[in-house]
C-alpha cells in the first residue's frame, strides 16, 4: 500500500463497520463488500488488545475529541500489521455521538513486536472470565442456595461444607455447558452468521471469534470442566445416593447437547428454553436439597419454579439480538419461531408467571409470607418489558438484558432469604 494512502473506517457505537475506504482494502486485504454490514472493527485486532486497550482508547476519544497511538492490526491472512491510528467520535445531525472514525496508516519503520500493546495480568485474568462467562454463574448459585433454604425451612440441618461442594460442582457443570455451546455455535456457523450480537448478553462469549482461544482450546476447556464436575459428583453421590447421578447426568446431557449435534436442543422450537428453565430451576434446587437430605423434596421442586422461569427469561431476552444469525443457521429459538415482534409477549409471560408463582406459594402456606420480599424486584421486569417493547430490534435493548439478570439474581436471593428466615 502506498505510504500516503490511509485506511479510513467508520463504525457505529457497536463497532459495526459502515464505511471501508480503498486504503482500508489495501491495508487489511478485504474488500468493502466483505466487510460493510458483515464485520466489526474489533475483528481487525487481537482479542486481548480489544479487552485490555480498545475500550480505553474509545473512551478517551469521546472525552478528549480524539485518541492517537500505535498498535498492531490483523490482515485478512492473520499476519500482524504495525500501524498508527487516530480515532475520533462521529456525530449525528443534532450533534449526538453515533460512532467512531479510525484513520490508520502502516508504520513502515516499525515491527509488530515494537508497537504491540502490552497485555497486563488483569487483562489475562479477564480473558478467562470472558471465555468461561463467569458472571453468568449466578444462574447456578441462586438455585443451589434456594435448595439449602428449603432444607432449613423444613427443619433439617444444612451442611455448609456439602453446600459449598455442590455449588463448586454446579459451577463446573455450568462452565462446561457455556464453553460447549460456544464451540458448537462456532462449528455450526451460528456465531459467524451473527452480526447483531451484543456482548456480553448475546452471541455467546465471542472468544473464538476474537482469537482469545482456539476452537480446540474451547472444547478442551469444556471437557475438563465436565470432568471436574463429574469428579466432584462422586462424593456427592456417595453421600446422597444414585439420584444425584441421574440429576447430574440429565444436566450434562441437556447442557452439552443444547447446541451440539445431533440433538441441538436450542434449535427445537422452545425445547432449549424449557430445558434451561428446568435445569436452572426445579432440577438444581431439588439437587441441592437432595445432597443435604438424601431425598428429592416436593417443596424444592416447587421452589425451583420461579427461579427457573426467571433464568429462562434471561436466555429468552438475550435471544432477540441473535435472531437473524440464529434464523440463518436453523437455530429455531422461540424468537425465531414467533418473530421478534410477536415474541415480546413471551417475556411478559415468563416474568409474570415467576412472580405469580411466588405469590401463590406464599399465600398457600407452601413457603412463608416472608418470601414475598422478592416481589419488589418486579421493578426490573417492568423496566425491561418497557425497553423490550420499544427496542426489541435495537442496541438500546441492552439495559433490559442487564435488568433481567439483576432481577433473577436479586429475586432469587430475596426469595432464598425469605424461605430461610421464615
Secondary structure, DSSP 4 states (H G I P E B T S, - for coil): --TT--EEEEEETT-BEEEE-HHHHHHHS--HHHHTTT-BGGGGS-HHHIIIIIHHHHHHHHHHS-EEEEEEEE-TTS-EEEEEEEEEEEE-TTS-EEEEEEEEEE-TT--HHHHPPP--HHHHHHHHHHHHTGGGGHHHHHHHHHHHHHHHHTT----HHHHHHHHHHHHHHHHHHHHHHHHHHHHTTHHHH--S--TTTSS---HHHHTSS-HHHHHHHHHHHHHHHHHHHHHHHHHH-THHHHHHHHHHHHHHTTTSTTT-GGGBTTHHHHHHHHIIIIIHHHHHHHHHHSS--HHHHHHHHHHHHHHHHHHHHHTSTTHHHHHHTT-B-HHHHH-HHHHHHHHHHHHHHHHHHHHHHHHTTSS-GGGGGGGGGHHHHHHHHHHHHHHTTSGGGHHHHHHHHHHHHHHHHHHHHHHHH-
